[in-house]
Amino acid sequence: ELKVCTGYRHQGKSLDTFPANTSIFSEVEPVYETLEGWTENLATVHSATAIPPALNKYLRFIEKQTGARINLVSTGAGREAVIDIQRPF
């Protein structure tokens, strides 16, 4: 499973961003959303249609949280490990 920090809490109050006040850092608690993980070997994934369903849900979650569309995903260091998700070019 994946735990993704989606906000912060300070003295029972929800915060959308990490506070700028450094004196309260030690009092701030992260708020996590737990997502399903995956066990598939991503080195064998070379197309968007082969992405495991749980990874696809994670990518959609990232898009929703950031408001940005994901176009490419890398599963390794080489060019052959880059998966074209949205055909950006």
PDB file of N, CA, C and O in Angstrom:
ATOM      1  N   GLU A   1       0.831  -1.190   0.000  1.00  0.00           N
ATOM      2  CA  GLU A   1       0.000   0.000   0.000  1.00  0.00           C
ATOM      3  C   GLU A   1       0.871   1.246   0.000  1.00  0.00           C
ATOM      4  O   GLU A   1       2.029   1.216   0.414  1.00  0.00           O
ATOM      5  N   LEU A   2       0.294   2.330  -0.469  1.00  0.00           N
ATOM      6  CA  LEU A   2       0.984   3.614  -0.530  1.00  0.00           C
ATOM      7  C   LEU A   2       0.285   4.599   0.393  1.00  0.00           C
ATOM      8  O   LEU A   2      -0.940   4.719   0.371  1.00  0.00           O
ATOM      9  N   LYS A   3       1.046   5.284   1.182  1.00  0.00           N
ATOM     10  CA  LYS A   3       0.496   6.340   2.019  1.00  0.00           C
ATOM     11  C   LYS A   3       0.954   7.668   1.424  1.00  0.00           C
ATOM     12  O   LYS A   3       2.151   7.929   1.302  1.00  0.00           O
ATOM     13  N   VAL A   4      -0.022   8.507   1.053  1.00  0.00           N
ATOM     14  CA  VAL A   4       0.259   9.792   0.422  1.00  0.00           C
ATOM     15  C   VAL A   4      -0.215  10.899   1.352  1.00  0.00           C
ATOM     16  O   VAL A   4      -1.371  10.912   1.775  1.00  0.00           O
ATOM     17  N   CYS A   5       0.675  11.817   1.664  1.00  0.00           N
ATOM     18  CA  CYS A   5       0.313  12.952   2.523  1.00  0.00           C
ATOM     19  C   CYS A   5      -0.539  13.920   1.704  1.00  0.00           C
ATOM     20  O   CYS A   5      -0.104  14.427   0.670  1.00  0.00           O
ATOM     21  N   THR A   6      -1.765  14.171   2.186  1.00  0.00           N
ATOM     22  CA  THR A   6      -2.693  15.049   1.469  1.00  0.00           C
ATOM     23  C   THR A   6      -2.987  16.341   2.219  1.00  0.00           C
ATOM     24  O   THR A   6      -3.724  17.195   1.725  1.00  0.00           O
ATOM     25  N   GLY A   7      -2.417  16.487   3.400  1.00  0.00           N
ATOM     26  CA  GLY A   7      -2.637  17.698   4.183  1.00  0.00           C
ATOM     27  C   GLY A   7      -1.907  17.596   5.505  1.00  0.00           C
ATOM     28  O   GLY A   7      -1.111  16.685   5.728  1.00  0.00           O
ATOM     29  N   TYR A   8      -2.193  18.545   6.373  1.00  0.00           N
ATOM     30  CA  TYR A   8      -1.539  18.592   7.674  1.00  0.00           C
ATOM     31  C   TYR A   8      -2.556  18.993   8.723  1.00  0.00           C
ATOM     32  O   TYR A   8      -3.577  19.606   8.412  1.00  0.00           O
ATOM     33  N   ARG A   9      -2.269  18.642   9.976  1.00  0.00           N
ATOM     34  CA  ARG A   9      -3.125  19.001  11.095  1.00  0.00           C
ATOM     35  C   ARG A   9      -2.257  19.627  12.178  1.00  0.00           C
ATOM     36  O   ARG A   9      -1.165  19.144  12.479  1.00  0.00           O
ATOM     37  N   HIS A  10      -2.759  20.698  12.750  1.00  0.00           N
ATOM     38  CA  HIS A  10      -2.063  21.354  13.858  1.00  0.00           C
ATOM     39  C   HIS A  10      -3.086  21.712  14.922  1.00  0.00           C
ATOM     40  O   HIS A  10      -4.019  22.477  14.675  1.00  0.00           O
ATOM     41  N   GLN A  11      -2.900  21.154  16.099  1.00  0.00           N
ATOM     42  CA  GLN A  11      -3.802  21.397  17.231  1.00  0.00           C
ATOM     43  C   GLN A  11      -5.260  21.160  16.845  1.00  0.00           C
ATOM     44  O   GLN A  11      -6.146  21.935  17.206  1.00  0.00           O
ATOM     45  N   GLY A  12      -5.494  20.071  16.102  1.00  0.00           N
ATOM     46  CA  GLY A  12      -6.848  19.695  15.713  1.00  0.00           C
ATOM     47  C   GLY A  12      -7.404  20.425  14.503  1.00  0.00           C
ATOM     48  O   GLY A  12      -8.492  20.087  14.035  1.00  0.00           O
ATOM     49  N   LYS A  13      -6.692  21.415  13.984  1.00  0.00           N
ATOM     50  CA  LYS A  13      -7.145  22.162  12.806  1.00  0.00           C
ATOM     51  C   LYS A  13      -6.485  21.606  11.559  1.00  0.00           C
ATOM     52  O   LYS A  13      -5.284  21.335  11.542  1.00  0.00           O
ATOM     53  N   SER A  14      -7.289  21.440  10.507  1.00  0.00           N
ATOM     54  CA  SER A  14      -6.753  20.981   9.222  1.00  0.00           C
ATOM     55  C   SER A  14      -6.062  22.123   8.503  1.00  0.00           C
ATOM     56  O   SER A  14      -6.558  23.250   8.473  1.00  0.00           O
ATOM     57  N   LEU A  15      -4.902  21.814   7.920  1.00  0.00           N
ATOM     58  CA  LEU A  15      -4.150  22.775   7.121  1.00  0.00           C
ATOM     59  C   LEU A  15      -3.986  22.207   5.719  1.00  0.00           C
ATOM     60  O   LEU A  15      -3.717  21.015   5.568  1.00  0.00           O
ATOM     61  N   ASP A  16      -4.138  23.020   4.707  1.00  0.00           N
ATOM     62  CA  ASP A  16      -3.957  22.558   3.322  1.00  0.00           C
ATOM     63  C   ASP A  16      -2.502  22.561   2.892  1.00  0.00           C
ATOM     64  O   ASP A  16      -2.113  21.816   1.993  1.00  0.00           O
ATOM     65  N   THR A  17      -1.695  23.402   3.536  1.00  0.00           N
ATOM     66  CA  THR A  17      -0.280  23.495   3.192  1.00  0.00           C
ATOM     67  C   THR A  17       0.547  23.387   4.463  1.00  0.00           C
ATOM     68  O   THR A  17       0.052  23.598   5.570  1.00  0.00           O
ATOM     69  N   PHE A  18       1.806  23.055   4.277  1.00  0.00           N
ATOM     70  CA  PHE A  18       2.701  22.991   5.426  1.00  0.00           C
ATOM     71  C   PHE A  18       2.901  24.414   5.942  1.00  0.00           C
ATOM     72  O   PHE A  18       3.119  25.325   5.145  1.00  0.00           O
ATOM     73  N   PRO A  19       2.831  24.625   7.263  1.00  0.00           N
ATOM     74  CA  PRO A  19       2.922  25.985   7.798  1.00  0.00           C
ATOM     75  C   PRO A  19       4.296  26.618   7.591  1.00  0.00           C
ATOM     76  O   PRO A  19       5.326  25.946   7.643  1.00  0.00           O
ATOM     77  N   ALA A  20       4.278  27.904   7.359  1.00  0.00           N
ATOM     78  CA  ALA A  20       5.528  28.642   7.183  1.00  0.00           C
ATOM     79  C   ALA A  20       6.189  28.955   8.527  1.00  0.00           C
ATOM     80  O   ALA A  20       7.376  29.278   8.579  1.00  0.00           O
ATOM     81  N   ASN A  21       5.435  28.860   9.585  1.00  0.00           N
ATOM     82  CA  ASN A  21       5.936  29.171  10.927  1.00  0.00           C
ATOM     83  C   ASN A  21       6.786  28.003  11.440  1.00  0.00           C
ATOM     84  O   ASN A  21       6.246  26.977  11.852  1.00  0.00           O
ATOM     85  N   THR A  22       8.103  28.159  11.414  1.00  0.00           N
ATOM     86  CA  THR A  22       9.009  27.063  11.798  1.00  0.00           C
ATOM     87  C   THR A  22       8.904  26.681  13.266  1.00  0.00           C
ATOM     88  O   THR A  22       9.310  25.579  13.636  1.00  0.00           O
ATOM     89  N   SER A  23       8.384  27.539  14.095  1.00  0.00           N
ATOM     90  CA  SER A  23       8.309  27.225  15.527  1.00  0.00           C
ATOM     91  C   SER A  23       7.277  26.142  15.838  1.00  0.00           C
ATOM     92  O   SER A  23       7.298  25.582  16.935  1.00  0.00           O
ATOM     93  N   ILE A  24       6.366  25.829  14.898  1.00  0.00           N
ATOM     94  CA  ILE A  24       5.363  24.797  15.158  1.00  0.00           C
ATOM     95  C   ILE A  24       5.601  23.510  14.368  1.00  0.00           C
ATOM     96  O   ILE A  24       4.768  22.605  14.415  1.00  0.00           O
ATOM     97  N   PHE A  25       6.712  23.408  13.647  1.00  0.00           N
ATOM     98  CA  PHE A  25       6.992  22.219  12.831  1.00  0.00           C
ATOM     99  C   PHE A  25       6.834  20.927  13.625  1.00  0.00           C
ATOM    100  O   PHE A  25       6.234  19.971  13.135  1.00  0.00           O
ATOM    101  N   SER A  26       7.357  20.890  14.827  1.00  0.00           N
ATOM    102  CA  SER A  26       7.315  19.659  15.617  1.00  0.00           C
ATOM    103  C   SER A  26       5.904  19.312  16.079  1.00  0.00           C
ATOM    104  O   SER A  26       5.673  18.196  16.544  1.00  0.00           O
ATOM    105  N   GLU A  27       4.962  20.236  15.965  1.00  0.00           N
ATOM    106  CA  GLU A  27       3.583  20.018  16.390  1.00  0.00           C
ATOM    107  C   GLU A  27       2.657  19.639  15.231  1.00  0.00           C
ATOM    108  O   GLU A  27       1.500  19.282  15.452  1.00  0.00           O
ATOM    109  N   VAL A  28       3.154  19.714  14.019  1.00  0.00           N
ATOM    110  CA  VAL A  28       2.330  19.468  12.844  1.00  0.00           C
ATOM    111  C   VAL A  28       2.302  17.973  12.549  1.00  0.00           C
ATOM    112  O   VAL A  28       3.334  17.302  12.541  1.00  0.00           O
ATOM    113  N   GLU A  29       1.091  17.467  12.306  1.00  0.00           N
ATOM    114  CA  GLU A  29       0.887  16.050  12.011  1.00  0.00           C
ATOM    115  C   GLU A  29       0.446  15.891  10.548  1.00  0.00           C
ATOM    116  O   GLU A  29      -0.495  16.559  10.120  1.00  0.00           O
ATOM    117  N   PRO A  30       1.105  15.025   9.783  1.00  0.00           N
ATOM    118  CA  PRO A  30       0.667  14.802   8.403  1.00  0.00           C
ATOM    119  C   PRO A  30      -0.639  14.012   8.367  1.00  0.00           C
ATOM    120  O   PRO A  30      -0.895  13.185   9.242  1.00  0.00           O
ATOM    121  N   VAL A  31      -1.455  14.268   7.364  1.00  0.00           N
ATOM    122  CA  VAL A  31      -2.688  13.517   7.131  1.00  0.00           C
ATOM    123  C   VAL A  31      -2.455  12.687   5.874  1.00  0.00           C
ATOM    124  O   VAL A  31      -2.111  13.225   4.822  1.00  0.00           O
ATOM    125  N   TYR A  32      -2.643  11.373   5.988  1.00  0.00           N
ATOM    126  CA  TYR A  32      -2.361  10.458   4.887  1.00  0.00           C
ATOM    127  C   TYR A  32      -3.632   9.877   4.297  1.00  0.00           C
ATOM    128  O   TYR A  32      -4.614   9.644   5.001  1.00  0.00           O
ATOM    129  N   GLU A  33      -3.595   9.648   2.996  1.00  0.00           N
ATOM    130  CA  GLU A  33      -4.600   8.845   2.311  1.00  0.00           C
ATOM    131  C   GLU A  33      -3.885   7.576   1.867  1.00  0.00           C
ATOM    132  O   GLU A  33      -2.805   7.639   1.281  1.00  0.00           O
ATOM    133  N   THR A  34      -4.480   6.442   2.144  1.00  0.00           N
ATOM    134  CA  THR A  34      -3.864   5.160   1.808  1.00  0.00           C
ATOM    135  C   THR A  34      -4.431   4.650   0.487  1.00  0.00           C
ATOM    136  O   THR A  34      -5.646   4.557   0.312  1.00  0.00           O
ATOM    137  N   LEU A  35      -3.542   4.327  -0.425  1.00  0.00           N
ATOM    138  CA  LEU A  35      -3.923   3.804  -1.733  1.00  0.00           C
ATOM    139  C   LEU A  35      -3.403   2.372  -1.881  1.00  0.00           C
ATOM    140  O   LEU A  35      -2.428   1.977  -1.242  1.00  0.00           O
ATOM    141  N   GLU A  36      -4.063   1.626  -2.719  1.00  0.00           N
ATOM    142  CA  GLU A  36      -3.649   0.248  -2.999  1.00  0.00           C
ATOM    143  C   GLU A  36      -2.297   0.247  -3.714  1.00  0.00           C
ATOM    144  O   GLU A  36      -2.055   1.065  -4.602  1.00  0.00           O
ATOM    145  N   GLY A  37      -1.433  -0.665  -3.327  1.00  0.00           N
ATOM    146  CA  GLY A  37      -0.142  -0.808  -3.995  1.00  0.00           C
ATOM    147  C   GLY A  37      -0.206  -1.862  -5.087  1.00  0.00           C
ATOM    148  O   GLY A  37      -1.285  -2.369  -5.394  1.00  0.00           O
ATOM    149  N   TRP A  38       0.926  -2.195  -5.671  1.00  0.00           N
ATOM    150  CA  TRP A  38       0.992  -3.214  -6.710  1.00  0.00           C
ATOM    151  C   TRP A  38       2.267  -4.028  -6.509  1.00  0.00           C
ATOM    152  O   TRP A  38       3.229  -3.566  -5.895  1.00  0.00           O
ATOM    153  N   THR A  39       2.252  -5.236  -7.035  1.00  0.00           N
ATOM    154  CA  THR A  39       3.408  -6.121  -6.899  1.00  0.00           C
ATOM    155  C   THR A  39       4.015  -6.480  -8.250  1.00  0.00           C
ATOM    156  O   THR A  39       5.045  -7.152  -8.309  1.00  0.00           O
ATOM    157  N   GLU A  40       3.385  -6.039  -9.333  1.00  0.00           N
ATOM    158  CA  GLU A  40       3.885  -6.355 -10.665  1.00  0.00           C
ATOM    159  C   GLU A  40       5.257  -5.733 -10.902  1.00  0.00           C
ATOM    160  O   GLU A  40       5.559  -4.654 -10.393  1.00  0.00           O
ATOM    161  N   ASN A  41       6.070  -6.418 -11.671  1.00  0.00           N
ATOM    162  CA  ASN A  41       7.392  -5.913 -12.056  1.00  0.00           C
ATOM    163  C   ASN A  41       7.203  -4.867 -13.153  1.00  0.00           C
ATOM    164  O   ASN A  41       6.816  -5.212 -14.269  1.00  0.00           O
ATOM    165  N   LEU A  42       7.465  -3.620 -12.858  1.00  0.00           N
ATOM    166  CA  LEU A  42       7.238  -2.543 -13.820  1.00  0.00           C
ATOM    167  C   LEU A  42       8.262  -2.516 -14.938  1.00  0.00           C
ATOM    168  O   LEU A  42       8.059  -1.830 -15.940  1.00  0.00           O
ATOM    169  N   ALA A  43       9.354  -3.244 -14.790  1.00  0.00           N
ATOM    170  CA  ALA A  43      10.369  -3.297 -15.854  1.00  0.00           C
ATOM    171  C   ALA A  43       9.811  -3.953 -17.112  1.00  0.00           C
ATOM    172  O   ALA A  43      10.350  -3.763 -18.202  1.00  0.00           O
ATOM    173  N   THR A  44       8.744  -4.717 -16.969  1.00  0.00           N
ATOM    174  CA  THR A  44       8.150  -5.396 -18.126  1.00  0.00           C
ATOM    175  C   THR A  44       7.000  -4.598 -18.737  1.00  0.00           C
ATOM    176  O   THR A  44       6.399  -5.033 -19.720  1.00  0.00           O
ATOM    177  N   VAL A  45       6.692  -3.441 -18.166  1.00  0.00           N
ATOM    178  CA  VAL A  45       5.590  -2.606 -18.659  1.00  0.00           C
ATOM    179  C   VAL A  45       6.153  -1.617 -19.680  1.00  0.00           C
ATOM    180  O   VAL A  45       7.022  -0.807 -19.356  1.00  0.00           O
ATOM    181  N   HIS A  46       5.647  -1.690 -20.923  1.00  0.00           N
ATOM    182  CA  HIS A  46       6.164  -0.829 -21.990  1.00  0.00           C
ATOM    183  C   HIS A  46       5.068  -0.029 -22.701  1.00  0.00           C
ATOM    184  O   HIS A  46       5.342   0.677 -23.672  1.00  0.00           O
ATOM    185  N   SER A  47       3.815  -0.142 -22.212  1.00  0.00           N
ATOM    186  CA  SER A  47       2.736   0.619 -22.829  1.00  0.00           C
ATOM    187  C   SER A  47       1.717   1.003 -21.761  1.00  0.00           C
ATOM    188  O   SER A  47       1.641   0.375 -20.705  1.00  0.00           O
ATOM    189  N   ALA A  48       0.945   2.033 -22.047  1.00  0.00           N
ATOM    190  CA  ALA A  48      -0.058   2.511 -21.093  1.00  0.00           C
ATOM    191  C   ALA A  48      -1.095   1.442 -20.793  1.00  0.00           C
ATOM    192  O   ALA A  48      -1.608   1.377 -19.676  1.00  0.00           O
ATOM    193  N   THR A  49      -1.409   0.608 -21.768  1.00  0.00           N
ATOM    194  CA  THR A  49      -2.419  -0.428 -21.555  1.00  0.00           C
ATOM    195  C   THR A  49      -1.923  -1.560 -20.653  1.00  0.00           C
ATOM    196  O   THR A  49      -2.725  -2.343 -20.144  1.00  0.00           O
ATOM    197  N   ALA A  50      -0.614  -1.650 -20.456  1.00  0.00           N
ATOM    198  CA  ALA A  50      -0.045  -2.701 -19.609  1.00  0.00           C
ATOM    199  C   ALA A  50       0.195  -2.246 -18.165  1.00  0.00           C
ATOM    200  O   ALA A  50       0.655  -3.031 -17.336  1.00  0.00           O
ATOM    201  N   ILE A  51      -0.108  -1.005 -17.869  1.00  0.00           N
ATOM    202  CA  ILE A  51       0.095  -0.486 -16.514  1.00  0.00           C
ATOM    203  C   ILE A  51      -0.869  -1.202 -15.566  1.00  0.00           C
ATOM    204  O   ILE A  51      -2.059  -1.308 -15.864  1.00  0.00           O
ATOM    205  N   PRO A  52      -0.375  -1.691 -14.434  1.00  0.00           N
ATOM    206  CA  PRO A  52      -1.248  -2.354 -13.466  1.00  0.00           C
ATOM    207  C   PRO A  52      -2.380  -1.430 -13.012  1.00  0.00           C
ATOM    208  O   PRO A  52      -2.163  -0.226 -12.870  1.00  0.00           O
ATOM    209  N   PRO A  53      -3.574  -1.963 -12.782  1.00  0.00           N
ATOM    210  CA  PRO A  53      -4.719  -1.133 -12.392  1.00  0.00           C
ATOM    211  C   PRO A  53      -4.452  -0.266 -11.156  1.00  0.00           C
ATOM    212  O   PRO A  53      -4.874   0.891 -11.122  1.00  0.00           O
ATOM    213  N   ALA A  54      -3.770  -0.794 -10.156  1.00  0.00           N
ATOM    214  CA  ALA A  54      -3.503  -0.010  -8.945  1.00  0.00           C
ATOM    215  C   ALA A  54      -2.568   1.160  -9.242  1.00  0.00           C
ATOM    216  O   ALA A  54      -2.734   2.239  -8.673  1.00  0.00           O
ATOM    217  N   LEU A  55      -1.590   0.962 -10.123  1.00  0.00           N
ATOM    218  CA  LEU A  55      -0.698   2.058 -10.517  1.00  0.00           C
ATOM    219  C   LEU A  55      -1.476   3.104 -11.308  1.00  0.00           C
ATOM    220  O   LEU A  55      -1.261   4.304 -11.140  1.00  0.00           O
ATOM    221  N   ASN A  56      -2.372   2.649 -12.164  1.00  0.00           N
ATOM    222  CA  ASN A  56      -3.198   3.579 -12.931  1.00  0.00           C
ATOM    223  C   ASN A  56      -4.055   4.436 -11.996  1.00  0.00           C
ATOM    224  O   ASN A  56      -4.203   5.637 -12.223  1.00  0.00           O
ATOM    225  N   LYS A  57      -4.619   3.830 -10.950  1.00  0.00           N
ATOM    226  CA  LYS A  57      -5.398   4.586  -9.960  1.00  0.00           C
ATOM    227  C   LYS A  57      -4.514   5.599  -9.242  1.00  0.00           C
ATOM    228  O   LYS A  57      -4.943   6.719  -8.963  1.00  0.00           O
ATOM    229  N   TYR A  58      -3.280   5.204  -8.945  1.00  0.00           N
ATOM    230  CA  TYR A  58      -2.336   6.107  -8.286  1.00  0.00           C
ATOM    231  C   TYR A  58      -2.022   7.306  -9.190  1.00  0.00           C
ATOM    232  O   TYR A  58      -1.984   8.443  -8.721  1.00  0.00           O
ATOM    233  N   LEU A  59      -1.799   7.055 -10.468  1.00  0.00           N
ATOM    234  CA  LEU A  59      -1.518   8.139 -11.414  1.00  0.00           C
ATOM    235  C   LEU A  59      -2.703   9.092 -11.520  1.00  0.00           C
ATOM    236  O   LEU A  59      -2.512  10.307 -11.564  1.00  0.00           O
ATOM    237  N   ARG A  60      -3.937   8.555 -11.562  1.00  0.00           N
ATOM    238  CA  ARG A  60      -5.138   9.406 -11.612  1.00  0.00           C
ATOM    239  C   ARG A  60      -5.259  10.219 -10.321  1.00  0.00           C
ATOM    240  O   ARG A  60      -5.666  11.380 -10.356  1.00  0.00           O
ATOM    241  N   PHE A  61      -4.906   9.610  -9.178  1.00  0.00           N
ATOM    242  CA  PHE A  61      -4.936  10.308  -7.896  1.00  0.00           C
ATOM    243  C   PHE A  61      -3.966  11.492  -7.922  1.00  0.00           C
ATOM    244  O   PHE A  61      -4.317  12.592  -7.494  1.00  0.00           O
ATOM    245  N   ILE A  62      -2.750  11.270  -8.423  1.00  0.00           N
ATOM    246  CA  ILE A  62      -1.745  12.339  -8.515  1.00  0.00           C
ATOM    247  C   ILE A  62      -2.266  13.468  -9.411  1.00  0.00           C
ATOM    248  O   ILE A  62      -2.113  14.645  -9.085  1.00  0.00           O
ATOM    249  N   GLU A  63      -2.880  13.104 -10.539  1.00  0.00           N
ATOM    250  CA  GLU A  63      -3.435  14.120 -11.431  1.00  0.00           C
ATOM    251  C   GLU A  63      -4.511  14.951 -10.723  1.00  0.00           C
ATOM    252  O   GLU A  63      -4.529  16.178 -10.830  1.00  0.00           O
ATOM    253  N   LYS A  64      -5.392  14.279 -10.010  1.00  0.00           N
ATOM    254  CA  LYS A  64      -6.475  14.977  -9.305  1.00  0.00           C
ATOM    255  C   LYS A  64      -5.923  15.900  -8.220  1.00  0.00           C
ATOM    256  O   LYS A  64      -6.384  17.032  -8.078  1.00  0.00           O
ATOM    257  N   GLN A  65      -4.954  15.433  -7.465  1.00  0.00           N
ATOM    258  CA  GLN A  65      -4.396  16.216  -6.369  1.00  0.00           C
ATOM    259  C   GLN A  65      -3.596  17.423  -6.859  1.00  0.00           C
ATOM    260  O   GLN A  65      -3.610  18.479  -6.226  1.00  0.00           O
ATOM    261  N   THR A  66      -2.904  17.267  -7.975  1.00  0.00           N
ATOM    262  CA  THR A  66      -2.040  18.339  -8.466  1.00  0.00           C
ATOM    263  C   THR A  66      -2.704  19.232  -9.511  1.00  0.00           C
ATOM    264  O   THR A  66      -2.266  20.360  -9.738  1.00  0.00           O
ATOM    265  N   GLY A  67      -3.755  18.730 -10.141  1.00  0.00           N
ATOM    266  CA  GLY A  67      -4.391  19.487 -11.213  1.00  0.00           C
ATOM    267  C   GLY A  67      -3.580  19.463 -12.498  1.00  0.00           C
ATOM    268  O   GLY A  67      -3.840  20.246 -13.411  1.00  0.00           O
ATOM    269  N   ALA A  68      -2.609  18.579 -12.573  1.00  0.00           N
ATOM    270  CA  ALA A  68      -1.753  18.468 -13.765  1.00  0.00           C
ATOM    271  C   ALA A  68      -1.932  17.101 -14.408  1.00  0.00           C
ATOM    272  O   ALA A  68      -2.065  16.094 -13.712  1.00  0.00           O
ATOM    273  N   ARG A  69      -1.934  17.067 -15.730  1.00  0.00           N
ATOM    274  CA  ARG A  69      -2.070  15.810 -16.452  1.00  0.00           C
ATOM    275  C   ARG A  69      -0.718  15.113 -16.547  1.00  0.00           C
ATOM    276  O   ARG A  69       0.298  15.756 -16.807  1.00  0.00           O
ATOM    277  N   ILE A  70      -0.706  13.816 -16.340  1.00  0.00           N
ATOM    278  CA  ILE A  70       0.521  13.027 -16.483  1.00  0.00           C
ATOM    279  C   ILE A  70       0.608  12.556 -17.924  1.00  0.00           C
ATOM    280  O   ILE A  70      -0.312  11.914 -18.431  1.00  0.00           O
ATOM    281  N   ASN A  71       1.709  12.876 -18.577  1.00  0.00           N
ATOM    282  CA  ASN A  71       1.907  12.485 -19.967  1.00  0.00           C
ATOM    283  C   ASN A  71       2.868  11.320 -20.119  1.00  0.00           C
ATOM    284  O   ASN A  71       2.680  10.457 -20.977  1.00  0.00           O
ATOM    285  N   LEU A  72       3.888  11.298 -19.290  1.00  0.00           N
ATOM    286  CA  LEU A  72       4.918  10.261 -19.379  1.00  0.00           C
ATOM    287  C   LEU A  72       5.181   9.673 -17.994  1.00  0.00           C
ATOM    288  O   LEU A  72       5.127  10.374 -16.984  1.00  0.00           O
ATOM    289  N   VAL A  73       5.467   8.375 -17.970  1.00  0.00           N
ATOM    290  CA  VAL A  73       5.838   7.692 -16.729  1.00  0.00           C
ATOM    291  C   VAL A  73       7.088   6.881 -17.031  1.00  0.00           C
ATOM    292  O   VAL A  73       7.164   6.188 -18.046  1.00  0.00           O
ATOM    293  N   SER A  74       8.058   6.974 -16.143  1.00  0.00           N
ATOM    294  CA  SER A  74       9.284   6.203 -16.308  1.00  0.00           C
ATOM    295  C   SER A  74       9.315   5.083 -15.282  1.00  0.00           C
ATOM    296  O   SER A  74       9.050   5.303 -14.100  1.00  0.00           O
ATOM    297  N   THR A  75       9.635   3.896 -15.734  1.00  0.00           N
ATOM    298  CA  THR A  75       9.738   2.733 -14.839  1.00  0.00           C
ATOM    299  C   THR A  75      11.181   2.287 -14.672  1.00  0.00           C
ATOM    300  O   THR A  75      11.444   1.240 -14.081  1.00  0.00           O
ATOM    301  N   GLY A  76      12.115   3.074 -15.186  1.00  0.00           N
ATOM    302  CA  GLY A  76      13.531   2.741 -15.082  1.00  0.00           C
ATOM    303  C   GLY A  76      14.388   3.866 -15.618  1.00  0.00           C
ATOM    304  O   GLY A  76      13.895   4.960 -15.897  1.00  0.00           O
ATOM    305  N   ALA A  77      15.679   3.592 -15.760  1.00  0.00           N
ATOM    306  CA  ALA A  77      16.642   4.626 -16.125  1.00  0.00           C
ATOM    307  C   ALA A  77      16.745   4.880 -17.629  1.00  0.00           C
ATOM    308  O   ALA A  77      17.073   5.996 -18.034  1.00  0.00           O
ATOM    309  N   GLY A  78      16.479   3.894 -18.453  1.00  0.00           N
ATOM    310  CA  GLY A  78      16.681   4.041 -19.889  1.00  0.00           C
ATOM    311  C   GLY A  78      15.467   4.597 -20.622  1.00  0.00           C
ATOM    312  O   GLY A  78      14.361   4.637 -20.083  1.00  0.00           O
ATOM    313  N   ARG A  79      15.693   5.020 -21.847  1.00  0.00           N
ATOM    314  CA  ARG A  79      14.595   5.554 -22.669  1.00  0.00           C
ATOM    315  C   ARG A  79      13.508   4.527 -22.917  1.00  0.00           C
ATOM    316  O   ARG A  79      12.332   4.873 -23.028  1.00  0.00           O
ATOM    317  N   GLU A  80      13.896   3.271 -23.003  1.00  0.00           N
ATOM    318  CA  GLU A  80      12.923   2.208 -23.236  1.00  0.00           C
ATOM    319  C   GLU A  80      11.969   2.022 -22.053  1.00  0.00           C
ATOM    320  O   GLU A  80      10.952   1.339 -22.168  1.00  0.00           O
ATOM    321  N   ALA A  81      12.304   2.630 -20.927  1.00  0.00           N
ATOM    322  CA  ALA A  81      11.479   2.512 -19.723  1.00  0.00           C
ATOM    323  C   ALA A  81      10.473   3.657 -19.594  1.00  0.00           C
ATOM    324  O   ALA A  81       9.762   3.743 -18.593  1.00  0.00           O
ATOM    325  N   VAL A  82      10.407   4.538 -20.599  1.00  0.00           N
ATOM    326  CA  VAL A  82       9.464   5.657 -20.562  1.00  0.00           C
ATOM    327  C   VAL A  82       8.180   5.235 -21.277  1.00  0.00           C
ATOM    328  O   VAL A  82       8.207   4.779 -22.421  1.00  0.00           O
ATOM    329  N   ILE A  83       7.061   5.398 -20.576  1.00  0.00           N
ATOM    330  CA  ILE A  83       5.756   5.037 -21.130  1.00  0.00           C
ATOM    331  C   ILE A  83       5.004   6.314 -21.469  1.00  0.00           C
ATOM    332  O   ILE A  83       4.852   7.200 -20.629  1.00  0.00           O
ATOM    333  N   ASP A  84       4.537   6.399 -22.707  1.00  0.00           N
ATOM    334  CA  ASP A  84       3.758   7.530 -23.177  1.00  0.00           C
ATOM    335  C   ASP A  84       2.305   7.307 -22.756  1.00  0.00           C
ATOM    336  O   ASP A  84       1.627   6.431 -23.292  1.00  0.00           O
ATOM    337  N   ILE A  85       1.831   8.101 -21.795  1.00  0.00           N
ATOM    338  CA  ILE A  85       0.486   7.948 -21.262  1.00  0.00           C
ATOM    339  C   ILE A  85      -0.550   8.708 -22.088  1.00  0.00           C
ATOM    340  O   ILE A  85      -1.621   8.173 -22.375  1.00  0.00           O
ATOM    341  N   GLN A  86      -0.247   9.936 -22.468  1.00  0.00           N
ATOM    342  CA  GLN A  86      -1.211  10.824 -23.108  1.00  0.00           C
ATOM    343  C   GLN A  86      -0.825  11.262 -24.530  1.00  0.00           C
ATOM    344  O   GLN A  86      -1.564  12.023 -25.153  1.00  0.00           O
ATOM    345  N   ARG A  87       0.290  10.806 -25.041  1.00  0.00           N
ATOM    346  CA  ARG A  87       0.795  11.260 -26.337  1.00  0.00           C
ATOM    347  C   ARG A  87       0.898  12.791 -26.371  1.00  0.00           C
ATOM    348  O   ARG A  87       0.158  13.446 -27.106  1.00  0.00           O
ATOM    349  N   PRO A  88       1.819  13.363 -25.575  1.00  0.00           N
ATOM    350  CA  PRO A  88       1.903  14.820 -25.462  1.00  0.00           C
ATOM    351  C   PRO A  88       2.421  15.530 -26.706  1.00  0.00           C
ATOM    352  O   PRO A  88       2.172  16.725 -26.863  1.00  0.00           O
ATOM    353  N   PHE A  89       3.129  14.843 -27.594  1.00  0.00           N
ATOM    354  CA  PHE A  89       3.739  15.518 -28.741  1.00  0.00           C
ATOM    355  C   PHE A  89       3.079  15.105 -30.028  1.00  0.00           C
ATOM    356  O   PHE A  89       3.465  15.575 -31.099  1.00  0.00           O
TER     357      PHE A  89
END
